[in-house]
């Protein structure tokens, strides 16, 4: 562990001994990455899907250039996993832990290029201990590839800076385009590139190279499926997502304080403080050197554009905890830089405390997901539990009532029931059909039969049912055992006699 934190300039053993220590430190880190990957694969197989994962699985059932909620990368990742490991929870999540391990290696190389071996190792240890990325290494959402490709853009820029080979702009363009195919948040990487080019005087020469502009063309071509889909759908996804930018709620400090508090929790408190201190240090260094310290300029530029936007957004609306996820690897480097500037004794103590708290929080989250440590009414892990039994009960009720198909009114219930029923019944959401247009339509003969409506009690939409069907018969409720007091209650109706085709 000492080898992780000692600085290269420190007086120490002979060069041969230092090389041996470095190899040992790298081996320990690699072993930790592999062990965590194995644990995450095990949990990925054991734990049920959260609502969003079940919904994204639907995307992998058909082909589309893009989707209403996000670009298509998460669908491709899930589709590839299902092709390898089957239509199981492990299949849906298979690539998640592997992408997380790859991201750790990318961070190591980036930090090594910018600040050397010791900070590289410390950065990866810190990233491994961040609870948000530990959870994101299991649950497959658009944040997973978003973090990876954001890290790859920064890595390619670091390689460009080290080698001065303009061909790295082609890689930057490729990774930027793939990032946009992952999540719209990755547009902020354009700000990273622009700030790095302008703020460091020596970088402005790249504006005169053809490779920079070719890289931009590559990014545009790679990102084009999302633009084409939006153009064909009245810009529905852009309107939905970018509409948040224009939202104007009540201004005040509440959401900003929440944003800060959530960051302290999801990065873990000590790591978060170290990261903030390091960010201030490298930003000051970049400014005071007038851009001469290009490594500091690049690290600051990889964080500040997105961070400033989220801070401004938090002045009038909530910033969801996962939105800043692409910043976490760069913030891990900032935390490692802070550690390097402490005395050796404080380095070791602070490093161990930071990792200890981060890993303890992660273990608690994992353990609670497996078996609830405390029963609470609002438990984010409850989405993972009870679906197979509920799906069986719903299928039995459908057969009992001679319903032809299952109707819902939310993407969450639709996704979970499609996963739970696995083809035993057709499931369709009555509204928001743009979410599912890439799927084959339900057979007309099936739609002529009654529908069994199933929805979480608080999501029941009676006006929608009355709009779609003349006859609505209540059938009672079913309970999903989700580890919370009382479980989750689902209301059932038998719907028939539609005035027009219900879908």
C-alpha positions as CSV (number, residue, x, y, z in Angstrom):
1,X,0.0,0.0,0.0
2,X,2.9,2.3,0.7
3,X,4.1,2.0,-2.9
4,X,0.8,3.4,-4.0
5,X,1.3,6.7,-2.2
6,X,5.0,7.4,-2.2
7,X,6.0,10.1,-4.7
8,X,8.5,9.4,-7.4
9,X,10.7,12.2,-6.2
10,X,10.9,10.8,-2.7
11,X,14.1,9.4,-1.3
12,X,13.7,5.7,-1.2
13,X,15.2,2.3,-2.1
14,X,17.5,1.7,-5.0
15,X,15.9,1.9,-8.5
16,X,15.7,-1.9,-8.9
17,X,13.9,-2.2,-5.5
18,X,11.5,0.6,-6.5
19,X,10.7,-1.2,-9.8
20,X,10.0,-4.3,-7.8
21,X,7.7,-2.4,-5.4
22,X,6.0,-0.8,-8.4
23,X,5.3,-4.2,-10.0
24,X,4.0,-5.6,-6.8
25,X,1.8,-2.6,-6.3
26,X,0.4,-2.9,-9.8
27,X,-0.2,-6.6,-9.3
28,X,-2.1,-6.0,-6.1
29,X,-4.2,-3.4,-7.9
30,X,-4.9,-5.6,-10.8
31,X,-5.9,-8.4,-8.5
32,X,-8.3,-6.1,-6.7
33,X,-9.9,-5.1,-10.0
34,X,-10.3,-8.7,-11.0
35,X,-11.7,-9.7,-7.6
36,X,-14.2,-6.8,-7.7
37,X,-15.2,-7.7,-11.2
38,X,-15.9,-11.3,-10.2
39,X,-18.0,-10.1,-7.2
40,X,-20.0,-7.8,-9.4
41,X,-20.6,-10.5,-12.0
42,X,-21.9,-12.7,-9.2
43,X,-24.2,-10.0,-7.9
44,X,-25.3,-9.2,-11.5
45,X,-26.5,-12.8,-11.8
46,X,-28.2,-13.0,-8.4
47,X,-30.0,-9.7,-8.1
48,X,-33.2,-8.9,-10.0
49,X,-33.3,-6.1,-12.5
50,X,-34.2,-2.5,-11.5
51,X,-37.0,-0.9,-13.4
52,X,-34.8,1.0,-15.8
53,X,-32.8,-2.1,-16.7
54,X,-35.9,-4.0,-17.4
55,X,-37.1,-1.2,-19.7
56,X,-33.7,-1.0,-21.5
57,X,-33.9,-4.7,-22.0
58,X,-37.0,-4.1,-24.2
59,X,-34.8,-1.9,-26.4
60,X,-32.6,-4.9,-27.1
61,X,-35.6,-6.9,-28.4
62,X,-35.8,-4.9,-31.6
63,X,-33.6,-2.6,-33.7
64,X,-33.8,1.2,-33.7
65,X,-31.5,4.0,-34.5
66,X,-32.3,5.6,-31.2
67,X,-35.0,5.7,-28.5
68,X,-37.2,8.3,-26.8
69,X,-35.3,8.4,-23.5
70,X,-31.7,7.9,-24.5
71,X,-29.4,7.0,-27.4
72,X,-29.0,3.4,-28.3
73,X,-25.7,2.3,-26.8
74,X,-27.2,0.7,-23.6
75,X,-29.5,-1.4,-25.9
76,X,-26.4,-2.6,-27.8
77,X,-24.6,-3.5,-24.6
78,X,-27.6,-5.4,-23.2
79,X,-28.2,-7.1,-26.6
80,X,-24.6,-8.3,-26.7
81,X,-24.8,-9.6,-23.1
82,X,-28.0,-11.5,-23.9
83,X,-26.5,-13.0,-27.0
84,X,-23.6,-14.4,-24.9
85,X,-25.3,-15.3,-21.6
86,X,-28.9,-15.7,-22.5
87,X,-32.0,-13.7,-21.6
88,X,-31.2,-13.7,-17.9
89,X,-30.2,-11.1,-15.4
90,X,-26.6,-12.0,-16.0
91,X,-27.1,-11.7,-19.7
92,X,-28.6,-8.2,-19.4
93,X,-25.8,-7.1,-17.1
94,X,-22.9,-9.2,-18.4
95,X,-20.9,-6.4,-20.0
96,X,-21.4,-4.0,-17.0
97,X,-18.7,-5.3,-14.7
98,X,-16.4,-5.9,-17.7
99,X,-16.8,-2.3,-18.8
100,X,-16.2,-1.1,-15.3
101,X,-12.9,-3.1,-15.2
102,X,-11.9,-1.6,-18.6
103,X,-12.7,1.9,-17.3
104,X,-10.3,1.3,-14.4
105,X,-7.5,0.5,-16.8
106,X,-8.3,3.5,-18.9
107,X,-8.1,5.7,-15.8
108,X,-4.8,4.2,-14.8
109,X,-3.3,5.0,-18.2
110,X,-4.7,8.5,-18.2
111,X,-3.5,9.4,-14.8
112,X,-0.1,7.8,-15.5
113,X,0.3,10.0,-18.6
114,X,-0.6,13.1,-16.7
115,X,0.9,12.7,-13.3
116,X,2.9,9.5,-13.0
117,X,2.6,5.9,-11.7
118,X,1.9,6.6,-8.0
119,X,-1.0,9.0,-8.7
120,X,-2.3,6.5,-11.3
121,X,-2.5,3.7,-8.8
122,X,-4.0,5.9,-6.1
123,X,-6.6,7.2,-8.6
124,X,-7.8,3.7,-9.5
125,X,-8.0,2.6,-5.9
126,X,-10.1,5.7,-5.2
127,X,-12.3,5.1,-8.2
128,X,-12.9,1.5,-7.1
129,X,-14.0,2.8,-3.7
130,X,-16.6,5.3,-5.0
131,X,-20.1,3.9,-4.2
132,X,-21.7,5.4,-7.3
133,X,-19.3,3.6,-9.7
134,X,-19.5,0.4,-7.6
135,X,-23.3,0.3,-8.1
136,X,-22.9,1.4,-11.7
137,X,-20.5,-1.5,-12.3
138,X,-23.5,-3.9,-11.8
139,X,-26.6,-2.1,-13.0
140,X,-26.6,-1.5,-16.7
141,X,-27.8,2.0,-17.6
142,X,-26.7,4.6,-20.1
143,X,-24.3,6.0,-17.4
144,X,-22.1,2.9,-17.8
145,X,-21.0,3.6,-21.4
146,X,-21.2,7.3,-20.8
147,X,-18.5,7.1,-18.1
148,X,-16.4,4.8,-20.2
149,X,-16.4,6.9,-23.3
150,X,-15.9,10.2,-21.4
151,X,-12.8,8.5,-19.9
152,X,-11.6,7.4,-23.3
153,X,-11.9,11.0,-24.7
154,X,-9.7,12.3,-21.8
155,X,-7.3,9.4,-22.3
156,X,-7.0,10.1,-26.0
157,X,-6.3,13.7,-25.3
158,X,-3.6,12.7,-22.8
159,X,-2.0,10.4,-25.4
160,X,-2.2,13.3,-27.9
161,X,-0.5,15.7,-25.5
162,X,2.3,13.2,-24.7
163,X,3.0,12.0,-28.2
164,X,2.1,15.1,-30.2
165,X,0.8,12.8,-32.8
166,X,-2.2,14.4,-34.5
167,X,-3.7,11.1,-35.4
168,X,-5.0,10.9,-31.8
169,X,-7.6,13.4,-32.9
170,X,-9.2,10.6,-34.9
171,X,-9.6,8.5,-31.7
172,X,-10.9,11.6,-29.8
173,X,-13.6,12.0,-32.5
174,X,-14.5,8.3,-32.4
175,X,-14.8,8.2,-28.6
176,X,-16.8,11.5,-28.5
177,X,-19.2,10.1,-31.1
178,X,-19.6,6.9,-29.2
179,X,-20.2,8.9,-26.0
180,X,-23.0,10.8,-27.7
181,X,-24.5,7.4,-28.7
182,X,-24.4,6.6,-24.9
183,X,-25.9,9.6,-23.3
184,X,-26.5,13.2,-24.2
185,X,-24.5,14.3,-21.1
186,X,-21.4,13.4,-23.1
187,X,-21.9,16.6,-25.2
188,X,-20.0,18.3,-22.4
189,X,-16.9,16.6,-23.6
190,X,-17.0,19.0,-26.5
191,X,-16.5,21.7,-23.9
192,X,-13.6,19.8,-22.4
193,X,-11.9,19.6,-25.8
194,X,-12.5,23.3,-26.6
195,X,-11.3,24.5,-23.2
196,X,-8.2,22.4,-23.5
197,X,-7.4,23.8,-26.9
198,X,-8.0,27.4,-26.0
199,X,-6.7,27.6,-22.5
200,X,-3.3,26.1,-23.2
201,X,-1.5,28.3,-25.7
202,X,0.6,25.5,-27.1
203,X,-2.6,23.5,-28.0
204,X,-3.9,26.2,-30.3
205,X,-1.7,24.8,-33.1
206,X,-4.1,21.9,-33.4
207,X,-6.7,24.2,-35.0
208,X,-4.4,24.2,-38.0
209,X,-4.2,20.5,-38.4
210,X,-6.5,18.5,-40.7
211,X,-6.8,15.6,-38.1
212,X,-8.7,17.8,-35.6
213,X,-11.4,18.5,-38.1
214,X,-11.5,15.0,-39.5
215,X,-12.0,13.8,-35.9
216,X,-15.0,16.2,-35.7
217,X,-16.4,14.6,-38.8
218,X,-15.9,11.1,-37.4
219,X,-17.8,12.2,-34.2
220,X,-20.6,13.6,-36.3
221,X,-20.9,10.5,-38.4
222,X,-20.8,8.1,-35.4
223,X,-23.5,10.2,-33.6
224,X,-25.7,10.5,-36.7
225,X,-28.1,7.7,-35.9
226,X,-29.4,9.7,-32.9
227,X,-29.9,12.8,-35.1
228,X,-31.6,10.8,-37.8
229,X,-34.0,9.2,-35.4
230,X,-34.9,12.5,-33.8
231,X,-35.4,14.1,-37.2
232,X,-37.8,11.2,-38.1
233,X,-39.7,11.6,-34.8
234,X,-40.2,15.4,-34.6
235,X,-37.1,15.8,-32.4
236,X,-38.9,13.9,-29.6
237,X,-35.9,12.7,-27.6
238,X,-34.0,16.0,-27.9
239,X,-37.1,17.9,-26.8
240,X,-37.6,15.5,-23.8
241,X,-34.0,15.6,-22.6
242,X,-32.9,19.1,-23.5
243,X,-36.2,20.5,-22.3
244,X,-34.7,20.1,-18.8
245,X,-32.2,22.8,-19.5
246,X,-34.9,25.4,-20.0
247,X,-37.0,24.3,-17.0
248,X,-37.3,27.1,-14.6
249,X,-38.4,26.1,-11.1
250,X,-38.2,28.1,-7.9
251,X,-34.6,29.5,-7.5
252,X,-32.9,28.8,-4.3
253,X,-30.2,26.9,-2.5
254,X,-32.2,23.7,-1.7
255,X,-31.3,21.7,-4.8
256,X,-27.7,22.9,-4.8
257,X,-27.3,21.8,-1.2
258,X,-28.9,18.5,-2.2
259,X,-26.5,18.2,-5.1
260,X,-23.5,18.7,-2.8
261,X,-24.9,16.3,-0.2
262,X,-25.6,13.5,-2.8
263,X,-22.0,13.9,-4.2
264,X,-20.6,13.5,-0.7
265,X,-22.6,10.3,-0.3
266,X,-22.1,8.8,-3.7
267,X,-18.3,9.5,-3.9
268,X,-18.1,8.8,-0.2
269,X,-17.3,11.7,2.2
270,X,-13.5,11.6,2.5
271,X,-13.0,11.0,-1.2
272,X,-15.4,13.8,-2.1
273,X,-13.5,16.3,0.1
274,X,-10.2,15.2,-1.3
275,X,-11.5,15.5,-4.8
276,X,-12.8,19.0,-4.3
277,X,-9.6,20.2,-2.7
278,X,-7.6,18.6,-5.6
279,X,-9.9,20.2,-8.2
280,X,-9.3,23.7,-6.7
281,X,-5.6,23.0,-6.7
282,X,-5.3,21.9,-10.3
283,X,-7.6,24.7,-11.5
284,X,-5.5,27.3,-9.7
285,X,-2.4,25.8,-11.2
286,X,-3.8,25.8,-14.7
287,X,-4.8,29.5,-14.3
288,X,-1.6,30.7,-12.6
289,X,0.6,28.9,-15.2
290,X,-1.4,30.6,-18.0
291,X,-2.0,27.2,-19.5
292,X,1.6,26.1,-19.5
293,X,0.7,23.1,-17.2
294,X,-1.2,21.3,-19.9
295,X,-1.9,18.3,-17.7
296,X,-3.7,20.5,-15.2
297,X,-5.6,22.2,-17.9
298,X,-6.8,18.9,-19.3
299,X,-7.8,17.6,-15.9
300,X,-9.7,20.8,-15.0
301,X,-11.3,20.9,-18.5
302,X,-12.5,17.3,-18.1
303,X,-14.5,18.4,-15.0
304,X,-15.4,22.1,-15.0
305,X,-17.8,22.5,-18.0
306,X,-20.1,19.7,-16.8
307,X,-19.8,20.6,-13.1
308,X,-20.6,24.3,-13.7
309,X,-23.7,23.4,-15.7
310,X,-25.0,21.0,-13.0
311,X,-24.3,23.6,-10.3
312,X,-26.3,26.2,-12.3
313,X,-29.0,23.6,-13.0
314,X,-29.3,22.9,-9.2
315,X,-30.2,26.5,-8.6
316,X,-33.6,25.9,-10.0
317,X,-34.1,22.1,-10.3
318,X,-33.0,18.8,-9.0
319,X,-29.8,17.2,-10.3
320,X,-30.1,13.4,-10.2
321,X,-27.2,11.7,-8.4
322,X,-26.2,9.7,-11.4
323,X,-26.0,12.6,-13.8
324,X,-22.4,13.7,-12.9
325,X,-21.1,10.1,-13.1
326,X,-18.7,10.8,-16.0
327,X,-16.9,13.3,-13.7
328,X,-16.0,10.7,-11.1
329,X,-12.9,9.1,-12.7
330,X,-11.3,12.6,-13.2
331,X,-12.3,13.5,-9.7
332,X,-10.5,10.4,-8.5
333,X,-7.4,11.8,-10.0
334,X,-8.0,15.1,-8.2
335,X,-8.3,13.2,-4.9
336,X,-5.1,11.4,-5.5
337,X,-3.3,14.7,-6.2
338,X,-4.5,16.0,-2.9
339,X,-3.2,12.9,-1.1
340,X,0.2,13.4,-2.8
341,X,0.6,16.8,-1.3
342,X,0.1,15.5,2.3
343,X,2.9,14.4,4.5
344,X,3.8,10.7,4.2
345,X,2.2,9.8,7.5
346,X,-1.0,11.7,6.7
347,X,-1.0,10.3,3.2
348,X,-1.2,6.7,4.5
349,X,-3.8,7.5,7.1
350,X,-6.0,9.5,4.9
351,X,-5.8,7.1,2.0
352,X,-6.7,4.1,4.2
353,X,-9.6,6.0,5.8
354,X,-10.9,7.2,2.4
355,X,-10.8,3.7,1.0
356,X,-12.1,2.1,4.2
357,X,-15.2,4.3,4.2
358,X,-15.8,4.0,0.5
359,X,-15.5,0.2,0.5
360,X,-17.6,-0.1,3.7
361,X,-20.4,1.9,2.1
362,X,-20.2,-0.2,-1.0
363,X,-20.3,-3.5,1.0
364,X,-23.4,-2.1,2.9
365,X,-25.1,-1.3,-0.4
366,X,-24.3,-4.7,-1.9
367,X,-25.4,-6.5,1.3
368,X,-28.7,-4.5,1.5
369,X,-29.4,-5.4,-2.2
370,X,-29.0,-9.1,-1.4
371,X,-30.9,-9.0,1.8
372,X,-32.5,-5.8,3.2
373,X,-30.6,-4.7,6.3
374,X,-33.5,-2.5,7.4
375,X,-37.1,-2.4,6.3
376,X,-38.0,1.1,5.0
377,X,-40.9,2.4,3.0
378,X,-38.6,4.0,0.4
379,X,-35.9,1.5,-0.6
380,X,-34.3,1.9,-4.0
381,X,-33.3,-1.8,-4.0
382,X,-37.0,-2.9,-3.7
383,X,-37.3,-2.8,-7.5
384,X,-35.2,-5.9,-7.7
385,X,-37.4,-8.2,-5.6
386,X,-40.5,-10.3,-6.0
387,X,-41.0,-10.1,-9.8
388,X,-40.9,-13.8,-10.7
389,X,-43.7,-14.6,-8.1
390,X,-45.8,-11.6,-9.2
391,X,-45.4,-12.5,-12.9
392,X,-46.6,-16.1,-12.1
393,X,-49.6,-14.8,-10.2
394,X,-50.5,-12.4,-13.1
395,X,-50.2,-15.1,-15.7
396,X,-52.5,-17.3,-13.6
397,X,-55.0,-14.5,-13.3
398,X,-54.8,-13.8,-17.1
399,X,-55.6,-17.5,-17.8
400,X,-58.4,-17.5,-15.2
401,X,-60.1,-14.4,-16.8
402,X,-59.4,-15.5,-20.4
403,X,-57.6,-12.2,-21.1
404,X,-55.6,-12.2,-24.2
405,X,-52.8,-9.9,-23.1
406,X,-51.5,-7.8,-20.3
407,X,-51.9,-4.0,-20.3
408,X,-49.9,-1.4,-18.3
409,X,-49.5,2.3,-18.1
410,X,-45.9,2.8,-17.1
411,X,-42.6,1.8,-18.7
412,X,-41.4,0.3,-15.4
413,X,-44.2,-2.2,-15.0
414,X,-44.0,-3.0,-18.7
415,X,-40.3,-3.8,-18.6
416,X,-40.5,-5.9,-15.4
417,X,-43.5,-7.9,-16.6
418,X,-42.0,-8.5,-20.0
419,X,-38.9,-9.9,-18.2
420,X,-40.9,-11.9,-15.7
421,X,-43.4,-13.4,-18.1
422,X,-40.8,-14.2,-20.8
423,X,-43.2,-14.7,-23.7
424,X,-46.0,-16.5,-21.8
425,X,-48.1,-13.4,-22.3
426,X,-47.9,-10.3,-24.5
427,X,-47.4,-7.1,-22.5
428,X,-48.1,-3.6,-23.8
429,X,-48.2,-0.1,-22.4
430,X,-51.5,1.6,-23.3
431,X,-50.0,5.0,-23.7
432,X,-46.6,6.5,-24.9
433,X,-46.4,4.1,-27.8
434,X,-43.4,5.9,-29.2
435,X,-41.4,4.0,-26.6
436,X,-42.1,0.7,-28.3
437,X,-42.6,1.4,-32.0
438,X,-39.6,-0.8,-32.9
439,X,-41.3,-3.9,-31.5
440,X,-43.6,-6.0,-33.7
441,X,-47.3,-5.0,-33.2
442,X,-49.6,-7.2,-31.2
443,X,-51.7,-9.5,-33.4
444,X,-55.2,-8.1,-34.1
445,X,-56.7,-11.3,-33.0
446,X,-55.1,-10.8,-29.6
447,X,-56.2,-7.3,-29.2
448,X,-59.8,-8.4,-29.8
449,X,-59.6,-10.3,-26.6
450,X,-60.0,-8.6,-23.1
451,X,-56.8,-7.2,-21.6
452,X,-55.7,-7.7,-18.0
453,X,-54.6,-4.3,-16.8
454,X,-51.8,-4.5,-14.1
455,X,-50.2,-1.4,-12.5
456,X,-48.6,-0.3,-9.3
457,X,-51.3,1.2,-7.1
458,X,-50.0,4.8,-7.2
459,X,-49.6,4.6,-11.0
460,X,-53.2,3.4,-11.9
461,X,-54.6,5.5,-14.7
462,X,-58.4,5.2,-14.7
463,X,-58.9,8.1,-17.2
464,X,-56.6,6.2,-19.7
465,X,-58.6,3.0,-19.2
466,X,-61.9,4.8,-19.8
467,X,-60.5,6.4,-22.9
468,X,-59.4,3.0,-24.3
469,X,-62.2,0.6,-23.2
470,X,-65.9,0.8,-22.5
471,X,-66.0,-2.0,-20.0
472,X,-63.7,-1.9,-16.9
473,X,-64.0,-4.6,-14.3
474,X,-62.0,-4.4,-11.0
475,X,-60.2,-7.7,-10.1
476,X,-58.6,-6.8,-6.8
477,X,-54.9,-6.6,-6.1
478,X,-51.7,-8.6,-5.9
479,X,-48.7,-7.9,-3.7
480,X,-45.1,-8.1,-4.7
481,X,-42.9,-9.1,-1.8
482,X,-40.1,-6.5,-2.2
483,X,-38.6,-6.5,1.3
484,X,-40.4,-3.4,2.5
485,X,-43.3,-3.3,5.0
486,X,-46.4,-4.3,3.2
487,X,-44.7,-4.9,-0.1
488,X,-45.8,-3.3,-3.3
489,X,-49.5,-3.4,-4.2
490,X,-50.6,-3.8,-7.9
491,X,-54.2,-3.2,-8.9
492,X,-55.8,-5.4,-11.6
493,X,-58.7,-4.7,-14.0
494,X,-60.2,-6.6,-16.8
495,X,-60.6,-4.3,-19.8
496,X,-62.8,-5.1,-22.8
497,X,-65.0,-3.6,-25.6
498,X,-62.5,-0.9,-27.0
499,X,-64.2,1.8,-29.1
500,X,-61.1,1.9,-31.3
501,X,-58.0,-0.2,-31.5
502,X,-56.5,0.2,-28.0
503,X,-52.9,0.5,-29.2
